[in-house]
């Protein structure tokens, strides 16, 4: 097949994605715009940060963001790796904790794409491409990107953009949100094709935030970085990295982050000046930063290639490698069916760095890969004592328990975790599998309802709850809990959809704990 034919197929696929997402987003947009109509006076928006609160609620934003997240998940674009997810969430939470935005929730997630990009969705969903994590040179640069995207959310830039649309341009607004997905899920020619498809529904000038929005996100982000203990210089320094890339690639290969967040000499100078005024200086990276970059490098190794190509082949060379590279080498060994070597490296790392959670987690995985479930259970049970209710440790422990034939204990440890730490959709699915294997069929349906709820599909969530209620021998406590959750979801459904599972779907405003 010629390159021209391949490009045509990519363009056609991306164009279909835009059309699909417009149709997905249109009902929700119509719903909340009908409920909270945009008056002509609202189109002359005042200073940033006020009018969006009047026309679009945080719940509306969450519903829209959930729909785009569902599209990303359906396309297999979200990388649900417990270790990297926890790391991103830890940086994001550290910044968000200082943002002073009551009622605004955030979820940071990883996109399975090697292109350099990050983006904010309505409702506090912040995506980071794998390629961006690898492109950063220190933790403050990564924190700078997250702080910028967090500021787009806290300043309601996306909500303001939607609110600025009249009822007659709902389709354009839906296409704008669909294009966010295209920017996250496709790079190069596919991304350009996505933009062309978006132009067909009249949104080309709405793809990027305004210069005022970008400046405000830079300024607010720098303030967040300084207060959170990161070096604000990381923001403009990463801008310089992006600008150098911009000058060495063809227009069609410009990183997606530059297409939606243009970097100019003036912008670099402005952020550099503001960072200098913060009084902060160089900050040491956490151990986790280097480890997660190496983990990402291995996870993103192209199919058909070996991750071992990034690391020295001889054991003697390991003595000269830092712990991050050794960790990456062990993961590469694991992915290349050299689990015994991975166990050897990780056993040494864990014994000399007992406070580093990632070494315990990876050692347990390596022992599983080496078919030593007994050792993996011992490693992860000990780690669970050292790091109570740590998500990666608990998830890995549950995985080996299930493989070893103890789904009942796996169900118990996951339930203890997720009643205290809200799970991701994939983790909700994991506890459903554990409950089902343990013979807790009604609970399995309940957890799958939570999974569907997190994925933005209320109709399927209701269906799962109805199946849970139909399971024989449901206890009175279970019945009460299932019915209460069902009623809660029904209240969140569009009025005309209540009582009918076939009606249009929208998001719920966020999942509750698994056991209430």
N, C-alpha and C positions, 0 to 999 in steps of 0.2 A: 504494500500500500504506500502511495506517495505521501510526502509531507503535506502537500496541499489537501489530499483526501483526509488525512488524519486531522488536520486543522479544521476542516469542514465538519467532521464528526464531533470534535470537541465543541465547536461553536454551536452546533445544533443541540447537543446535550445541555449546554449551559443555558441556551435560549429556552429550552423546555423547562429547565429548573425555575427560571424567572416566571414563566407563565404559571407553573404549578404553585409557586409561592404567592403570587398575586391572588390566585383563587383561594389559597389557604388563609391569607391575611385579610382579605376583603370583608368576610362576614363580621369579624371582630371590630374592624375599623368602622364599618357601618353601624354596628351595635352601639359603640360608645359615642360616636359622633351624633347618632340619633338621640341618645340619652343626654348628651351635653353638647348641644349645637354650638358651632363656632359662629359668633356674630361678626358682622362686618367690622365693627369697632375693634374686635379682637385681632384683626389682621395687622393693625398698627401696633405691633408689640412694644411694650415699654422696655426698660432696662432688663438685662438678663436676670432670670431667677425669680420672676413674680407671676407673669400671666399663665405659665404652664400649670401652675397649681390650681388655677380656676377651671381650665378646660379639660385637663387630663389628669386623672387621679393616679396615685402610685399603683393602685390595683390594675387600672387600665394598662399602664406601662408594663406591669408584670405579665399580663395576659399576652401582650404583643411579643415581649421578649421570649416567653415560653414557646410561642408558636415558631419563632425563628430557631430556637434551640431544638425544637422537635424536628425541624427540617434538617438541621445540621446532624442530629443524631441519626435520623433515618438514612442520611447519605453516608454514614460511617465516618464523619469528619471529626467527631469528638474522641479524644484519646483519654480514656478513663483509667489512668495509672494512679493507684493510691498514693505512692510516694511523691510523685511530682505534683499531683493535685494538692496534697497537704502543704507542700512547700509554697506553691503559688498562693494558696489560701492564707498561709501564715504571713506572707509579705503584704498581701492585699488587706487582711484584717488589721495589721499594724498601722497601715495608712488610713483605712476607713475609720478606725477607732478615734481618730483625731479630726474627722471631717464634720462632726456635729450636724448630722442629718438624721434626726429621729424618724423612725418608720421606714427608712430606706434600707433594704437588704441588698447584699451583694453576693454573687457567686462567681468565682474565678475558675475558668476551665481552659483546657489545653486543646488546640486544634491540630489535627494530624496533617500538617502541611509544612513543607520545608521553606516556603516563601517567608520573607521577613514581613510580619504584619501583627497588629493588635487592633482590637476594636471594642466598642461599647455598644450594647444592645439596650433597648428599653427595659426597665425593670431591674437594672443593676447587674446584668449578666456581662462579664468582661472576658473576652477571649484573647488568648495569647497563642500565636502560631509557634510550633516547634522551632521553626527557622529563626524566630526572633530571639528565643532563649539562647540558641547557639551563637547568634551574632553579637550578643552583648559581651563585654569584656570584664565586667565586674557587677556586683550585686546592685550598686547604686544606679547603674544604667538601666537595669531591669526594673528597679523600683521607680525610676523616672517615667518609664513607659506606663506602668500601672497607675502611678499617681496622676498622669495626664488623662488616662481613660476614666479613672474614678471621678475626676473633676468634670468630665463631660456629663456624667450621670448626676453628680450632686448639684451641678448648675442647671440641670434640666434642659440641656441643649437639644437632645433628641425629642423630648416632649414639646419643646417650643417649635421645632421644625414641623412636627405633626400638627400642632395647634394652628400653625400658620396656614394650613391647607383649608380651603373651603370645602363644604360638603360635595361640591361638584368635582373635586379633584382627589377623591378618596383613592381611586385607582392609582394615581401617581404616587400617593403616599405609600400604598401597599408595595408598589414596585420599588420605591426607595428602600424599604426594609428588606425586600427580596434581594436587592443589590448588595446589601450588607452581607448577606449569606454568600453571594457570589464572590465578594472580595475576600471572605474568609476561606472559602472552599476551593477556589481555583486561582492559579497564577498564570503568568505568561500569556500565551495566546488565548487560553480559556477565559482568563479574567477580562481581556480586551473584548472577547466575544460577548461576555456577560454585560459589559458596559454598553455595547452596541444594542443588545436586546433591551436593556433598560431604557435606552434612548427612544426605542419605539413606543414606549408609553410615557414619553415626555418627562423624564426626570433627570436628564444629564446634569443640570445645574444644581440639583439637590443632593448629589452623591457625597459631597464633602461638607464638612462644617465650615461656617464662615470664618473669615480671618479674625473677627472679634471673638468668636467662640474659641478658636485655637489659642489666641493670646490669653484669654481668661483661663483656659484649661492649663496652659503653661504656668501662669502665675499662681493659680490655686494649687497646682501640683507641686511646685517648688516649695511653697509654704508647708504643705503636708509632709514632703520629704524631710525638710529641716526639723520639723517637730517630731517626726518619727525616728530621727537619728540616722537618716541616710544622707549621703553627700549630694546636695542639690546640683552640683556641677555634673553629676552623672547624666542629667537631662540634656544639657547642651552638648556634652561630649558624645552622647549617642546620636544626636542630630548631626554632628560632624561625620560620624561613621556613615550615616545614611547619605549625607550629601556627597561624600567621596564615591559611594557606590553609584549614586545617581549620575555622576560624571563619567562613569566608565562602562555603562551598559546602554543598549539600544532602548528606544522609547518603549517598545512593547515589553521589555523585560524589567522595567522600573519596578522596584518592590512595591507591593500593594499599599504599604503604610505611607509611601511617598505620594501615591495617587490620591489618597484621602486626607493626608496630613502633610501638605507641601512644606519642605524645609528651604528657607532662604537665608542668605547671609545676614539680613536684618533680624530674622527670627533667632538665629544663633546668638547674635550680639545682644538681643534683648534678654534672652534667658540667661546668658552668661553674666550680664550685669546684675540681674535680679538674684542669681545664685550667689554672686560675690557679696551682695548685701545681707545675706542670711547669716554670715559669720561662721558657717560650717566649713569643715575641711575634710580631707581624705578619711574615709571610714573603711576599716578592714572588712573583707567579705566573711560571711558565715561559712562554716564547713559545708553546710547543706548546698550552698550555691555551686561550688565546684563539683560536688557529687551529682547533683541533678543535671548539670550540663552534660556530664559523661553518661548518665543514664539516658538522657534524651538522645545523645549521639548514637548510642547502641540501638535504642528503640526505633530510630528513624533511618537505620541502615537500609538502603534500597533492597528490594527482593532480588535474590540471586547473588548478592554480595555478602561477604563475611565481615562482621563488625571487628574481627581480629586485625583487619588491615590498618586500623587506627593505632594499634599498640605493638610494642616490640615483641618479637616472637620468642626470644630466649628467656629462660627463667632467671639467668644471671642479671639481665637488664632490670628486673623487677626491683632490685635493691636501690636503683637510682630513680625510681618513679615516686611521685607524691601520692598521697592516699587517694586523691580523686581519680588519678589515672589508674591506680591499682584496682580501685572499685570498678571503673569502666572495663578494665581488662577482665576482671572476674565475670562481669555481666556478659561480655563478649564471649568468654569461654562457655558460659551457660547457654547462650544462644547458638553456639556452634557445636553443641553436643559434647563439650569437654567439661562436664559438670564436676568431675573429680578435681580438676585444676581450680575451678571456681571455689569449691569447698576449701581447698588448701589456702588460697589467697584470703578468702573471707574469714576463715577461722583465725588467721593471724591478725587481720584488721580488727576483728571484733574483740580479741583478747587484749589488744593494745589500746583500743578506743571504746571502752565499754559504755560510754555515755552517748555514743553516736547511734541513734536509732536505726539508721539506714543499713548499717553493717549487720545488725541482728536480723532485720527483715530479709536482706539479700541472702544471708547464710541459710536461713530457713528455706528460702526458695531453691537455693543451690542443692541443699540436702534432699529436697523433694525431687529435683531433677536428677539426682544421683540415686533415686529409688531407695532412700533411707528415711522413710516416714517417721520411724521412731526417733531418730536424731532430730529431725525437723520439728516434731512435736515438742521435744524437750527444749530445743533452742527457742522456739516461739512462746512456749509457756513461760519460760524464764524471762523473756523479753516483755511479755505482758505484765509480769510483776514489776519490772523496772519502769515500764512506760504504760501505766494504767489508762485504759480507754483511748489508746493511740490508734488511729484509724488504720494505717498500713499494717501495723503489727497484728491487730485483731483480725483484719481481713485475711492476711496470710495464714494466721493460726486457724481460722475457720476453714480455709481452703484445704489445709493438710488434714484437719480433723475429718472433713467430709470424704477425702480420698482414703483415709484410713478406716472408714466405716463407722464414724461416730457423729452422724448428722445432728443428733439430739443436743450434744454439747456445743456443736457449731452454732446451732440455732440459739442456744442460751447466751453464748458469748457475743454473738452479733446483736441480739436483742438488747443486752445490757449496754452495748456501745451506742446503738442507734436511738435508744430512748434518752440518751444524753448528748449525742452529736448527730445532727441531721444528716442522713445518708444521701449519697448521689443516687441517681436512678439505677445505675448498674449495681450499686451496693444494695439497693432495695430489692432488686431482682435476685441477688445472691442470697439474701435471707429468705426469700420466697422459695428458692430451690432447697435451702437447708430445711425449712419447715416442712416442705412436701416430703423430702427424704426421711424426715423424722416421723412421718405419719400425721403431722398437724395440717391436714388439708385445708380446713377453713381458714387457718392463719395464713397459709400460703396464698390463698385467693385475696385475703386482706392486704398482704404485702404487695401483691401484683397490682391491686387497686392503687396503692400508694405510688408504685412505679409509673402507672399510666397517668396519675395525677401530676407527678413531677414532669412527665413528658408532655403535659398540656392537653391530654385527651380525657375529658371528663366523661364522655359517653362510655368509653371502655372501662374507666374506673368504676362507674356505676354498675356496669355489667359484672365486673369481678366481685363487687360487694354482694350483688344479688346471688351469684353462685356461692359465695361464702355462706349466705343465709340459708341456702338450700342444702347445705351439707348436713347429713344426719347427725344427730347427737350434739348439735351446737349448744353450748352452755348458755344459761340466761345472761351471764356477764358478757359473753362473746356477742350474743344477739343484740344486746343493748348497745355495745360498742359499734358493731357493724351498722346498725340502723341509724345511730347518731351521725356516723360519718357519711352515710348515704344521704341523709337529710341535709347535711352541711354542703355536700356537693350539689344537690338539687337546687339549693338556694343560690349557688354561684352560677348556675346555668342561665343562659338567656331565657327570658320569660316564656317564649313560645316553644322552647326546647324542653321545658320541665315535664318529666313523665314520659318522654319519648327518647329512646336511645338512638334513634336514627337522625335526630335533629342536629343542627350545626353545633360545632364544638368551640370552646374557648378555654382559657386557662382559669385557675381557681384562686390565684393570689398566694399560692405557696402551700407546701405540704406540712402537715403537723407531724408530731412524733408518732412512731409506729404503734405504741400503746399509750392511750390517753388516760 
